[in-house]
Amino acid sequence: MNIQELARAAAVEAVRLQRNEERQRIKRSRFQNTELLLKNYLSLLEHYENAKDKASDIMDLDDLGMDEVIVKAIKRSRIRTAIMINQIDVCLEILRLRMSAKGQPEKYEVIQRLYLDEARRHMERVDLVKTIAQELSCGEKTVYRWKNEMVTELSVLIFGVDGLRIDV
């Protein structure tokens, strides 16, 4: 093998490794974004419900001399939040139905209890995982494993093809 062939092979390998690392970074990013949406779901719901963009509220803000840009920003934020909440709700229902159809509803229950239960919202994560493990009669590692599986599936549902590990 001459020097040029060796250099070419090394370059090809370097590009392959770089692409692989980029795919892994994107996958981690989507997973983290999905988990971030779940962690903040209840807060997003509160934001949506409490945002001041109803016609009467906007009129009041205008009467106070507030800049129209601020009012539009509030409306835009509320609309974007509503769209994301709706998307999450639809995807969560699909995930719930899939897990029920597979005979594995407890996997979805982990997501429900970890992220969507208002009563448990302020529990420390470690205590919450222990509680869920006891309730579902499984180990704490199982709770984490199921959570990761569900977040990965939810990532594909929320982000579509961008949630997959393929090049398109």
DOLO-765639 format. One record per atom (N, C-alpha, C): x, y, z; residue in three letters. Coordinates in steps of 0.05 Angstrom, whole numbers, plus 32768, in hexadecimal, padded with zeros to 4 digits. Example, Ala and Ser with C-alpha at 12.3 -4.5 7.8 and 13.67 -1.06 7.14 Angstrom:
2
81087F8E809CALA80F67FA6809CALA81087FBE809CALA81017FD3808ESER81117FEB808FSER81028001809DSER
This chain:
168
80117FE88000MET800080008000MET801280198000MET800D802A7FEDASN801E80427FECASN801380587FFEASN8022806E8000ILE801B80838013ILE80008090800CILE7FFB80947FF2GLN7FE180A07FEAGLN7FC9808F7FF1GLN7FCC80757FEDGLU7FB680637FF5GLU7FB280638013GLU7FC880638021LEU7FC68064803FLEU7FB9807E8048LEU7FC18094803CALA7FB680AE8043ALA7F9880AF803CALA7F9080A48025ARG7F7480A4801DARG7F6480938030ARG7F6E807C8038ALA7F60806A804AALA7F5D80788065ALA7F718086806EALA7F7080948088ALA7F5B80AB8086ALA7F5A80B98070ALA7F4780CF806CALA7F2B80C4806CALA7F2680AE805DVAL7F0C80A2805CVAL7F0380998078VAL7F15808D8087GLU7F0E808580A2GLU7F08809D80B4GLU7F1880B280B1ALA7F1380CA80C2ALA7EF880D680BCALA7EF080D780A2VAL7ED680E2809BVAL7EC080D080A6VAL7EC380B680A4ARG7EB080A380AEARG7EAC80A780CCARG7EC280AA80DBLEU7EC080AE80F8LEU7EB380C880FELEU7EB980DD80EFGLN7EAD80F780F4GLN7E8F80F780EFGLN7E8680E980DAARG7E6A80E780D4ARG7E5C80D780EAARG7E6980C280F3ASN7E5D80B28108ASN7E5A80C28122ASN7E6E80D28129GLU7E6D80E38141GLU7E5780F8813EGLU7E5481038126GLU7E3F81178121GLU7E23810A8124GLU7E2080F28119ARG7E0680E4811DARG7E0080DF813AARG7E1480D78149GLN7E1080D28166GLN7E0980EC8174GLN7E178102816DARG7E11811C8179ARG7DF481248174ARG7DEB8121815BILE7DD081288153ILE7DBC81178162ILE7DC280FD8164LYS7DB080EA8173LYS7DAE80F38190LYS7DC580F9819CARG7DC4810181B9ARG7DB5811B81BCARG7DB8812D81A8SER7DAB814781A9SER7D8C814381A8SER7D8381328196ARG7D66812D8193ARG7D5B812081ACARG7D6A810D81B7PHE7D62810081D0PHE7D60811581E6PHE7D74812581E9GLN7D74813A81FEGLN7D5E814E81FAGLN7D58815681E1ASN7D43816881DBASN7D28815C81E2ASN7D24814381DCTHR7D0B813581E3THR7D0881348201THR7D1D812D820FGLU7D1C812B822CGLU7D1781478238GLU7D23815B822DLEU7D1F81768236LEU7D02817F8232LEU7CF68177821CLEU7CD9817D8218LEU7CC8816F822DLEU7CCF81568233LEU7CC081478247LEU7CC381548263LEU7CDC815A8269LYS7CE181668284LYS7CD281808287LYS7CCF818F8272ASN7CC281A98273ASN7CA581A98269ASN7C9A81928264TYR7C7F81908259TYR7C6A819E826BTYR7C6B81998284LEU7C5781A58296LEU7C5B81C48298LEU7C7481CD8297SER7C7981EA8296SER7C6F81F6827CSER7C7481E88266LEU7C6A81F2824CLEU7C4C81F5824CLEU7C3F81E18258LEU7C2281E1825ALEU7C1881F9826BLEU7C2681FE8281GLU7C2082158291GLU7C24822F8282GLU7C3A82318274HIS7C4082498264HIS7C29824E8250HIS7C2182398242TYR7C0D823B822ETYR7BF28245823ATYR7BEB82398251GLU7BD28240825EGLU7BD2825B826AGLU7BEA82658272ASN7BEB827F827FASN7BF48296826DASN7BFC82908255ALA7C0582A58243ALA7BEF82B9823EALA7BF682D2823ELYS7BE382E8823BLYS7BE182F1821ELYS7BD182E2820EASP7BCE82EB81F3ASP7BB182EB81E9ASP7B9F82E781FCLYS7B8382E981F4LYS7B7D830581EBLYS7B68830881DBALA7B62832381D0ALA7B60833881E6ALA7B52833281FBSER7B4E83468210SER7B69834C821ESER7B7A83388222ASP7B94833D822EASP7BA5834E821CASP7BA483498202ILE7BB4835881F0ILE7BAB837581EFILE7B91837881F0MET7B86839481F1MET7B9083A28209MET7B9083958220ASP7B9983A18239ASP7BB783A98236ASP7BC78397822ALEU7BE3839D8227LEU7BE783B58214LEU7BD783B581FFASP7BD983CC81ECASP7BD283E681FAASP7BBD83E4820BASP7BB583FC821AASP7BCB8406822CASP7BDB83F48236LEU7BF183FC8248LEU7C0984088238LEU7C068408821EGLY7C1C8413820EGLY7C3283FF8208GLY7C2D83E5820CMET7C4183D18207MET7C4683D081E9MET7C5F83CB81E2ASP7C6683C981C6ASP7C5983B181B9ASP7C5083B581A0GLU7C4283A08191GLU7C548387818DGLU7C6E838C818CVAL7C8183768188VAL7C7F836281A0VAL7C7D836D81B8ILE7C7B835C81D0ILE7C62834B81CFILE7C4C835781C7VAL7C33834881C5VAL7C35833281B0VAL7C4183398199LYS7C4483248185LYS7C56830E818ELYS7C6B8315819DALA7C7D830081A7ALA7C6F82EE81BAALA7C5E82F981CBILE7C4F82E881DEILE7C3C82D581CEILE7C2E82E081BALYS7C1C82D081AALYS7C2C82BA819CLYS7C4282C18190ARG7C5282AE8181ARG7C5C82988194ARG7C65829F81ABSER7C6F828C81BFSER7C58827981C7SER7C41828481CBARG7C2A827381D4ARG7C22826081BDARG7C22826A81A5ILE7C1B8258818EILE7C2F8242818AILE7C498249818BARG7C5E82358188ARG7C5D8220819FARG7C58822A81B7THR7C55821881CETHR7C3D820581CATHR7C27821081C1ALA7C0F820081BCALA7C1481EA81A7ALA7C2281F18192ILE7C2981DE817DILE7C3A81C88189ILE7C4E81CF8198MET7C6081BB81A4MET7C5181A981B8MET7C4181B581C9ILE7C3181A681DCILE7C1F819281CEILE7C12819B81B9ASN7C01818A81A9ASN7C118173819DASN7C2881798191GLN7C3981648185GLN7C418150819BGLN7C4A815981B2ILE7C52814781C7ILE7C3A813681D0ILE7C23814281D3ASP7C0B813381DCASP7C05811C81C8ASP7C05812381AEVAL7BFF810F819AVAL7C1480F9819AVAL7C2D8100819CCYS7C4280EC819DCYS7C4280DB81B6CYS7C3B80E781CCLEU7C3980D781E5LEU7C2280C381E3LEU7C0C80CB81D7GLU7BF580B981D3GLU7BFD80A281C1GLU7C0B80A881ABILE7C1480938199ILE7C26808081A8ILE7C39808B81B8LEU7C4B807A81C7LEU7C3C806981DBLEU7C28807481E9ARG7C18806581FCARG7C0A804E81EEARG7BFE805381D7LEU7BF0803E81C8LEU7C03802981BFLEU7C1A803181B5ARG7C2E801D81ADARG7C36800A81C3ARG7C3C801681DBMET7C44800681F1MET7C2E7FF481FBMET7C157FFD81FASER7BFE7FEC8201SER7BFC7FD581EESER7BFE7FDB81D4ALA7BFC7FC681BFALA7C127FB181C2ALA7C297FBA81CBLYS7C407FA781D0LYS7C3D7F9881EALYS7C2A7FA081FAGLY7C277F938215GLY7C3C7F9E8228GLY7C467FB68224GLN7C5A7FC28235GLN7C527FDE823FGLN7C3A7FE0824APRO7C307FFB8252PRO7C4180088268PRO7C4F7FF78277GLU7C608001828DGLU7C7780138283GLU7C7F800E826ALYS7C95801F825FLYS7C8A803B825BLYS7C72803E8251TYR7C668058824ETYR7C6180658269TYR7C588054827CGLU7C53805E8297GLU7C6B806C82A4GLU7C838063829DVAL7C9B806F82A7VAL7C9C808D829EVAL7C9680918284ILE7C9580AD827AILE7C7F80BD8287ILE7C6880B18289GLN7C5180BF8296GLN7C5880C782B3GLN7C6480B582C2ARG7C6A80BA82DEARG7C8280CC82E2ARG7C9680CA82D0LEU7CAE80DA82D3LEU7CA980F782CBLEU7C9A80FB82B5TYR7C99811682AATYR7C7E812482AATYR7C69811482AALEU7C4E812082A5LEU7C3C812082BDLEU7C45811682D4ASP7C35811582ECASP7C39812F82FCASP7C25814082FDGLU7C278159830BGLU7C2D81558329GLU7C2281418335ALA7C27813C8352ALA7C4481358358ALA7C52812A8345ARG7C6E81228349ARG7C828136833EARG7C78814C8334ARG7C88815F8325ARG7CA181698334ARG7C9F816C834EHIS7CB58178835CHIS7CC58163836DHIS7CC0814A8368MET7CCF81358376MET7CEC8134836BMET7CFE812E837CGLU7D1A81298373GLU7D1A81118361GLU7D2B8112834CARG7D2B80FD8337ARG7D3180E28343ARG7D4480E08355VAL7D4C80C78361VAL7D3480BB8370VAL7D2780CB8380ASP7D1080C2838FASP7CF980BA837DASP7CF580C98368LEU7CE080C38355LEU7CE580A88347LEU7CFE80A4833FVAL7D05808A8332VAL7D0080738345VAL7D088076835ELYS7D0480618372LYS7CE6805B8375LYS7CD680708377THR7CB9806D837ATHR7CAD805F8362THR7CB58067834AILE7CAA805B8332ILE7CB3803D8331ILE7CCB80378338ALA7CD5801C8337ALA7CC4800A834AALA7CBE80158362GLN7CAD80068375GLN7C918002836AGLN7C868018835FGLU7C6A80168354GLU7C688003833DGLU7C7C8001832DLEU7C7B7FF08315LEU7C897FD5831ALEU7C917FD08333SER7C9E7FB7833BSER7CB57FB08328SER7CC77FC38325CYS7CDF7FBE8315CYS7CF77FCD8322CYS7D0E7FCA8317GLY7D257FD78322GLY7D287FF38318GLY7D3980038326GLU7D3D801E831EGLU7D4B80208303GLU7D5D800D82FDLYS7D6B800D82E3LYS7D57800782CDLYS7D437FF782D3THR7D2E7FF282BFTHR7D1E800B82B9THR7D18801B82CEVAL7D0A803482CAVAL7D1B804682B7VAL7D34804982BCTYR7D46805982ABTYR7D47804E828ETYR7D498033828CARG7D4A80278271ARG7D31802C8262ARG7D198028826FTRP7D00802D8262TRP7CFD804A825BTRP7D05805B826CLYS7D0480788267LYS7D14807F824ELYS7D2C8074824CASN7D3D80798234ASN7D30806E821BASN7D258056821DGLU7D17804A8205GLU7D00805C81FCGLU7CF08065820FMET7CD980758209MET7CE1809181FEMET7CF5809D8209VAL7CFF80B781FFVAL7D0980B481E3VAL7D17809E81DDTHR7D22809981C2THR7D0B809681AFTHR7CF6808681B6GLU7CDF808381A4GLU7CD0809D81A1GLU7CCD80AB81B6LEU7CBF80C581B5LEU7CCE80D981A4LEU7CE880D881A4SER7CF980E98194SER7CF280E68176SER7CEF80CD816EVAL7CE880C78152VAL7CCC80D1814CVAL7CB980CD815FLEU7C9E80D6815ALEU7C9C80F58159LEU7CAB8103816AILE7CAA8120816BILE7CB9812C8153ILE7CD18123814EPHE7CE2812F813APHE7CE18121811FPHE7CD1810C811CGLY7CCF80FE8103GLY7CE880F280F9GLY7CED80F480E0VAL7D0580E880D4VAL7D1F80F380E0VAL7D1D810C80EAASP7D34811880F7ASP7D3B810A8111ASP7D2880FA811CGLY7D2D80EB8135GLY7D3A80D18130GLY7D3D80C98117LEU7D4A80B08110LEU7D6880B4810DLEU7D76809D810DARG7D94809E810AARG7D9C809980EDARG7D8D80A380DAILE7D94809D80BEILE7D9C80B780B0ILE7DAA80B4809AASP7DB180CB8089ASP7D9B80CC8074ASP7D8F80E48070VAL7D7A80E7805CVAL7D8380FB8048VAL
